[in-house]
Amino acid sequence: MSEAGFWNNEEKSRKIVRELKLLKAAIEPWEKAFIKFQELKELFEMAEAKDRDLIADLEGDLNLLTDEINAQESIALLGGEFDSNNAILSINAGAGGTESCDWVSMLLRMYVRWAERKNCAVATTDILYGEEAGIKNVTILISGPFAYGYLKAEKGVHRLVRISPFDANKRRHTSFASVDVIPEIQEDLDIKIEEKELSIDTFRASGPGGQHMQKSDTAIRITHLPTGLVVQCQNERSQYQNKQTALKILKARLYELERQKNEEKFQKQIGANDKKKIEWGSQIRSYVMHPYSLAKDHRTGYEVGNVAAVMDGELDSFIEAYLKNAAQK
């Protein structure tokens, strides 16, 4: 067998294994839910009216099962071409200096917590810290079943209203940050990138305030000359690994750029324009911490009063509302 044939077979094997994992992830929860339902049904039939504590426990278990089934119904709505793929998520600070940079760090924590709840792996590919505090922009790769399908609901401008911890007068501030989500593109997708189209620069990776400075130029910055797209990666230990990760992200962004061009062409044909700036009036969701507690999605109207829980990664209810709303359009 030739070397090319060997790699082709290995790629096919990886693809089959990935598809099997996705099928297993889709089927197993329904099987477990059905078994749980049968068990609860039998226990309800056996329980007597006087067993109030037992009935209360069974009702609690039934409510949990209902929540699990609702979550699985949301997965059934994920039928997009790349919904099952990993997600490349970027967060960028809007106007507001340190306030907005701090808001980016809060959103980053929120998405990392959400990923942990979903047993997804998170890798930071690029990060630029604020001059005083927080993060100006960050890109992370979230790996797990249907990561992109879920997180595409988060794409847009996010608005925060709170008493600023950076204001000595304890005044209320409004901050904005934009979240962009694209799917990680599989290697078998036909997107060709010519070496002559790339400008590749190396530099030393560093942490906040210049800490953890490396002695070698392992960080990579790739500029795609025809489009002007710039991708950076500095989280890997070697220059080669950073280059491969950066190329993977560039490939995904080129695909997304082409998709957006086609979509814009279609929007022009029907006279629509949905471009949003990172400012007042363009937000998809607001997080109000003062003078009251409320997180509201402006696309669906869904809202919850416990902002702290949302910031701790409880995003599933917002995502489910978005997916159901999108399915009805």
C-alpha positions, -999 to 999 in steps of 0.1 A, spaced: 0 0 0 13 35 -9 18 61 17 -11 82 3 -34 51 4 -24 45 40 -33 80 51 -65 80 32 -76 47 49 -66 62 83 -86 93 76 -116 72 66 -113 52 98 -112 83 119 -143 96 101 -162 63 108 -152 63 145 -163 99 148 -197 92 132 -201 62 154 -194 83 185 -220 109 173 -246 82 167 -239 67 202 -242 101 218 -275 106 201 -291 72 209 -278 63 244 -296 92 262 -330 82 247 -324 45 257 -315 55 292 -345 79 294 -369 51 283 -355 27 309 -358 54 336 -394 61 325 -403 23 328 -388 22 363 -407 53 374 -439 40 359 -436 7 379 -428 25 411 -458 48 407 -480 18 401 -467 1 432 -468 32 455 -498 36 477 -516 69 484 -503 71 519 -467 69 508 -465 107 504 -427 109 508 -421 82 481 -446 99 457 -428 132 463 -395 116 455 -409 100 423 -424 133 412 -389 149 416 -373 121 396 -400 126 369 -393 163 367 -356 156 362 -364 130 335 -386 156 318 -357 181 317 -334 154 302 -359 147 275 -363 184 267 -325 186 264 -325 156 240 -353 173 219 -330 202 214 -303 179 200 -329 167 175 -330 203 162 -293 202 154 -295 191 117 -271 217 102 -242 205 81 -216 213 108 -238 212 139 -220 181 151 -185 197 148 -163 213 174 -166 250 178 -141 278 174 -154 306 197 -139 342 197 -148 370 221 -139 406 214 -142 437 237 -163 465 225 -161 502 234 -155 508 270 -118 501 277 -111 482 309 -149 476 315 -153 458 283 -121 438 287 -133 426 321 -166 417 305 -147 395 279 -130 376 308 -164 371 324 -179 357 292 -148 335 287 -153 320 322 -191 315 314 -183 295 282 -156 274 299 -180 265 327 -207 256 301 -182 234 283 -173 217 316 -210 209 322 -211 193 287 -179 174 293 -163 193 264 -126 200 262 -115 236 260 -82 248 245 -71 285 243 -56 291 209 -50 329 212 -54 356 238 -46 393 241 -49 407 276 -61 442 285 -36 469 294 -50 473 330 -73 442 335 -93 417 316 -89 404 280 -92 424 248 -99 393 227 -96 355 230 -101 325 208 -109 291 222 -115 257 206 -144 238 223 -143 201 215 -173 178 221 -204 164 204 -226 191 188 -204 219 203 -210 242 173 -246 233 170 -252 245 205 -229 275 206 -240 290 173 -268 304 195 -243 326 212 -231 345 181 -237 382 185 -233 412 208 -236 406 246 -244 436 269 -236 439 306 -251 464 331 -236 465 366 -220 486 392 -184 489 380 -157 475 403 -133 499 386 -153 530 394 -144 546 428 -178 564 427 -197 530 423 -216 542 393 -235 519 369 -217 510 337 -228 493 305 -203 471 286 -204 453 253 -185 423 238 -191 404 206 -190 366 204 -183 349 171 -187 311 166 -176 291 136 -174 253 132 -140 235 132 -137 222 96 -128 186 91 -97 178 70 -117 161 43 -134 193 33 -120 206 1 -106 240 10 -72 247 -6 -48 271 8 -17 279 -13 16 285 6 22 315 -16 -10 331 -3 3 331 33 25 355 52 38 337 83 54 355 112 68 341 145 69 358 179 73 349 215 42 339 234 36 357 267 11 359 295 -5 389 311 19 417 320 47 400 301 48 370 324 57 335 313 78 348 285 92 320 263 128 320 251 120 309 216 96 322 190 70 295 191 39 317 186 26 319 150 7 346 131 -6 337 97 -20 363 73 -40 351 43 -30 377 17 -60 374 -7 -86 380 21 -66 398 48 -76 373 74 -52 371 103 -49 341 127 -27 337 157 -19 307 179 4 306 209 -9 279 232 11 249 219 46 241 230 61 240 195 61 263 165 49 234 143 19 226 165 10 263 167 12 265 129 -10 235 124 -36 248 148 -35 283 132 -40 267 97 -70 247 110 -86 279 123 -78 298 91 -94 270 71 -126 273 92 -126 311 88 -122 310 51 -151 286 48 -172 309 70 -162 339 50 -174 322 18 -206 312 35 -212 348 46 -206 361 11 -232 338 -3 -256 347 25 -250 384 20 -257 380 -17 -290 363 -8 -299 390 18 -293 417 -9 -316 399 -32 -344 399 -6 -335 434 7 -324 424 42 -295 436 62 -286 421 96 -251 436 103 -246 444 140 -220 467 156 -206 462 191 -227 489 207 -261 499 222 -291 485 204 -273 457 186 -272 432 215 -287 397 213 -286 393 250 -285 415 281 -271 406 315 -284 431 341 -268 429 376 -280 463 388 -305 477 398 -321 442 394 -310 408 384 -321 396 349 -306 379 318 -327 383 287 -323 371 251 -337 397 228 -342 373 199 -365 349 217 -377 369 247 -365 342 270 -353 355 304 -342 343 338 -337 362 371 -306 344 383 -278 361 364 -252 345 387 -262 310 376 -261 321 339 -226 335 344 -217 302 360 -224 283 327 -262 276 329 -269 285 292 -289 255 281 -323 271 286 -312 301 264 -298 277 237 -329 255 237 -351 286 233 -330 298 204 -330 265 186 -368 260 190 -373 296 178 -350 291 148 -368 258 139 -402 276 137 -389 302 112 
